[in-house]
Amino acid sequence: MSENNTFLKSNLHDIHWWGEKEFELNIPQAWQFGSLLFRITRSMQEWRLEYHRPQVQYDYEQTWHKIEDPNFGFPLPVEIERYMFKKTESKLRLLPRLANRSVVIKPVDPIYIPAGQRGTLYISTPLWLSGFIEGYKEPIFDLPIILPKDTWFGPNPRTGEICYATAIDGRTELKNLTRRAFRAVTPIEFHNTSNQQLRFDRMNVPVPALPLFYSETTGRLWTSQIKVLHEGLDKPPRIRLENRTPPLAGEVTYLHPPREPAGMLFNMFESFF
């Protein structure tokens, strides 16, 4: 597809794909976000959304571009959603959102925190694409750009919750974390005040309780920081969700509030060893 003139130039370095869009009546606009093909048409009393998601999506597909010919024929299957209004307005805002469930991350290699040590791990989680109409708090559509897999997180099959799963290369230095258009960075600060070395293999990141920001200086989407204090094996870690991004994020623009209040969280860890 990219070899013909159907698409405009790919935005290889610009991750700023969201914003307010102006729609004329019955003139569609279309984009490709990674491998997701996406088209919106406004009529007098309806917004029509069409999208095609391939059966297999890859997380490295992080470029985007506007489609020059909005009537381009999408491959099958095409999902169609229609939103009826008494009268449509000309503007629609496309915004990124964090996932609608917690995201379980599994570092490629286990992570150890020696006794008395502290440090920050930078991880990233997948984003959703949502459409907002002026005057409405909730979006009319809200869908993952790259659909993550489901997983179960909890100490046993009866206790826990359904989450999304993603493998990551958690980085201790931000510069080593790949910049991605459809993922947001979450800094997780660990402080092990116990007298034992800790190890964890999986972590449940409560992204629905985190706000979303954009930093033009770093060219990244960010969440606020999470602090994890571990005092001993006889008690669960203390989790604190910060209201701000870390200094490394630089100056940020607030994009979206948390989907859920922080009080709805449960433990981020199945176990420490």
Phi and psi in degrees as a GROMACS rama.xvg file:
@    title "Ramachandran Plot"
@    xaxis  label "Phi"
@    yaxis  label "Psi"
@TYPE xy
-73.4766  -7.78448  SER-2
-84.9526  -13.1836  GLU-3
-105.14  -168.373  ASN-4
-94.3555  13.8094  ASN-5
-62.4737  -36.1676  THR-6
-108.643  152.388  PHE-7
-77.4436  174.128  LEU-8
-58.8714  135.85  LYS-9
-65.7149  144.127  SER-10
-94.0705  84.5852  ASN-11
-71.2716  -29.3241  LEU-12
-115.692  -21.721  HIS-13
-87.4497  114.223  ASP-14
-93.9223  -0.0886554  ILE-15
-82.0463  81.5673  HIS-16
-96.5151  -8.29199  TRP-17
-96.8699  176.356  TRP-18
140.826  179.687  GLY-19
-82.4152  130.607  GLU-20
-116.558  141.11  LYS-21
-101.397  128.211  GLU-22
-119.702  125.406  PHE-23
-82.9354  157.447  GLU-24
-62.0587  130.466  LEU-25
62.4591  20.0908  ASN-26
-116.348  104.757  ILE-27
-70.8741  158.802  PRO-28
-129.143  142.534  GLN-29
-138.749  150.837  ALA-30
-139.609  160.797  TRP-31
-119.144  119.429  GLN-32
-110.445  103.724  PHE-33
63.0769  -122.058  GLY-34
-100.997  5.31419  SER-35
-88.7548  121.127  LEU-36
-93.194  135.932  LEU-37
-145.677  126.915  PHE-38
-137.842  139.34  ARG-39
-127.947  135.818  ILE-40
-128.965  134.191  THR-41
-106.444  129.008  ARG-42
-116.295  -177.805  SER-43
-59.132  -36.6365  MET-44
-130.177  22.2818  GLN-45
-157.321  141.796  GLU-46
-105.389  129.888  TRP-47
-116.591  124.481  ARG-48
-111.887  131.447  LEU-49
-128.64  137.491  GLU-50
-150.909  151.414  TYR-51
-123.821  126.845  HIS-52
-117.339  119.31  ARG-53
-62.6938  157.048  PRO-54
-60.3603  -35.2079  GLN-55
-119.936  125.822  VAL-56
-116.743  146.884  GLN-57
-117.095  139.63  TYR-58
-68.3507  -21.1466  ASP-59
-75.8301  -8.50174  TYR-60
-79.8866  86.8371  GLU-61
-121.714  13.6651  GLN-62
-95.3147  163.455  THR-63
-147.867  157.938  TRP-64
-163.103  156.264  HIS-65
-82.5814  142.086  LYS-66
-86.0241  124.852  ILE-67
-65.4664  -41.4197  GLU-68
-102.486  97.1791  ASP-69
-66.8046  -15.5208  PRO-70
-90.584  8.70923  ASN-71
-50.051  133.844  PHE-72
-74.3949  113.845  GLY-73
-71.047  145.633  PHE-74
-63.2386  159.115  PRO-75
-86.8909  151.922  LEU-76
-82.0848  151.511  PRO-77
-113.259  124.665  VAL-78
-87.1364  134.37  GLU-79
-123.945  130.263  ILE-80
-129.692  135.704  GLU-81
-123.444  134.49  ARG-82
-122.438  116.132  TYR-83
-94.4584  134.948  MET-84
-131.448  156.618  PHE-85
-63.1665  -41.4621  LYS-86
-155.655  130.061  LYS-87
-85.7809  147.164  THR-88
-95.0519  164.434  GLU-89
-79.7194  -14.3531  SER-90
-108.111  141.144  LYS-91
-138.259  136.071  LEU-92
-105.133  120.218  ARG-93
-88.7136  130.248  LEU-94
-138  146.633  LEU-95
-78.8779  150.089  PRO-96
-137.698  154.702  ARG-97
-74.2996  165.125  LEU-98
-59.4018  154.136  ALA-99
-87.8915  3.92869  ASN-100
-136.636  164.481  ARG-101
-61.7624  152.918  SER-102
-116.1  122.841  VAL-103
-89.4585  119.443  VAL-104
-103.375  141.471  ILE-105
-125.121  103.133  LYS-106
-57.1388  143.408  PRO-107
-55.7913  -38.1856  VAL-108
-122.232  143.059  ASP-109
-58.0496  151.092  PRO-110
-112.51  133.098  ILE-111
-114.901  141.707  TYR-112
-125.727  104.496  ILE-113
-60.9879  158.679  PRO-114
-56.8237  133.125  ALA-115
79.3265  2.34387  GLY-116
-98.1623  159.548  GLN-117
-141.339  154.51  ARG-118
-174.898  167.615  GLY-119
-115.834  132.956  THR-120
-109.655  127.708  LEU-121
-99.4182  121.025  TYR-122
-125.125  168.953  ILE-123
-135.95  149.626  SER-124
-130.853  155.61  THR-125
-71.2189  154.089  PRO-126
-108.889  156.857  LEU-127
-104.101  158.245  TRP-128
-111.122  122.274  LEU-129
-127.952  154.817  SER-130
-121.585  123.189  GLY-131
-114.12  135.209  PHE-132
-103.602  140.246  ILE-133
-56.1378  132.728  GLU-134
95.3943  -5.38732  GLY-135
-115.617  129.874  TYR-136
-74.4113  -38.0228  LYS-137
-97.8606  149.841  GLU-138
-74.0202  155.033  PRO-139
-78.7461  -28.2851  ILE-140
-138.078  155.755  PHE-141
-159.401  102.453  ASP-142
-138.734  148.412  LEU-143
-68.3121  140.542  PRO-144
-73.7174  -47.4476  ILE-145
-118.968  116.34  ILE-146
-72.6498  115.631  LEU-147
-79.4639  165.247  PRO-148
-83.0799  152.834  LYS-149
-81.0792  150.652  ASP-150
-150.439  162.595  THR-151
-104.432  136.471  TRP-152
-128.241  121.95  PHE-153
164.457  166.62  GLY-154
-70.4507  -19.6998  PRO-155
-156.788  171.38  ASN-156
-64.2858  -15.6976  PRO-157
-97.4326  -27.0228  ARG-158
-112.622  118.738  THR-159
149.818  -156.076  GLY-160
-156.572  158.155  GLU-161
-80.0286  129.549  ILE-162
-130.051  -178.089  CYS-163
-99.7751  152.576  TYR-164
-116.056  141.01  ALA-165
-151.98  136.397  THR-166
-88.5065  141.271  ALA-167
-135.853  165.105  ILE-168
-108.544  63.3338  ASP-169
-42.7592  130.953  GLY-170
-115.12  141.177  ARG-171
-88.4088  -12.5301  THR-172
-122.219  126.673  GLU-173
-58.0796  -38.0645  LEU-174
-61.6447  -19.8826  LYS-175
-91.4665  -2.16023  ASN-176
-92.7574  120.783  LEU-177
-59.2593  134.622  THR-178
-79.216  127.5  ARG-179
-131.623  141.614  ARG-180
-73.7753  -26.894  ALA-181
-117.342  27.027  PHE-182
-140.033  147.83  ARG-183
-112.549  142.967  ALA-184
-85.9181  132.701  VAL-185
-121.128  118.072  THR-186
-82.9753  129.274  PRO-187
-118.818  113.461  ILE-188
-95.6474  123.966  GLU-189
-104.868  138.73  PHE-190
-135.443  110.31  HIS-191
-99.4468  99.2145  ASN-192
-94.0058  2.87553  THR-193
-78.3695  177.501  SER-194
-101.567  18.6582  ASN-195
-127.565  146.008  GLN-196
-71.2885  139.261  GLN-197
-111.564  152.866  LEU-198
-140.803  140.525  ARG-199
-136.107  147.977  PHE-200
-107.382  -31.4  ASP-201
-135.98  147.645  ARG-202
-141.809  135.865  MET-203
-98.9568  105.557  ASN-204
-90.6517  119.299  VAL-205
-80.3739  63.57  PRO-206
-62.6387  -28.2355  VAL-207
-62.4094  -18.0805  PRO-208
-96.9949  8.28224  ALA-209
-109.565  143.173  LEU-210
-79.9736  162.989  PRO-211
-118.935  136.833  LEU-212
-131.467  163.124  PHE-213
-127.338  133.887  TYR-214
-114.125  113.043  SER-215
-70.1959  -31.6766  GLU-216
-68.0354  -36.282  THR-217
-95.6287  -12.724  THR-218
65.5338  36.6531  GLY-219
-136.361  154.761  ARG-220
-92.5417  139.43  LEU-221
-129.46  153.768  TRP-222
-107.535  174.955  THR-223
-71.4385  170.388  SER-224
-85.6628  150.472  GLN-225
-113.908  134.798  ILE-226
-112.797  132.298  LYS-227
-120.069  117.151  VAL-228
-111.531  119.086  LEU-229
-112.283  119.237  HIS-230
-106.084  -15.9805  GLU-231
169.688  160.868  GLY-232
-74.0122  -10.123  LEU-233
-86.8297  0.398663  ASP-234
-146.158  149.988  LYS-235
-69.0097  154.269  PRO-236
-61.072  148.476  PRO-237
-88.9829  125.99  ARG-238
-109.897  129.829  ILE-239
-129.051  126.216  ARG-240
-93.8975  118.584  LEU-241
-76.6187  157.628  GLU-242
-94.7239  2.39855  ASN-243
-134.513  163.507  ARG-244
-87.9031  160.528  THR-245
-72.8593  162.1  PRO-246
-54.7876  -32.3332  PRO-247
-61.2912  -21.7207  LEU-248
-71.9095  -20.0004  ALA-249
71.6747  -158.359  GLY-250
-73.5045  131.396  GLU-251
-123.18  156.483  VAL-252
-108.674  131.134  THR-253
-75.7164  122.722  TYR-254
-103.451  -42.5053  LEU-255
-156.476  138.52  HIS-256
-74.5137  169.749  PRO-257
-60.0853  149.111  PRO-258
-72.4684  -33.6447  ARG-259
-134.638  155.495  GLU-260
-70.5695  150.692  PRO-261
-63.635  -22.1337  ALA-262
-65.3004  -12.3541  GLY-263
-89.1959  6.47905  MET-264
-78.3029  159.136  LEU-265
-132.896  179.897  PHE-266
-51.0229  138.669  ASN-267
-78.3847  -15.495  MET-268
-126.365  135.206  PHE-269
-72.2363  -37.9772  GLU-270
-167.093  153.775  SER-271
-112.823  150.735  PHE-272
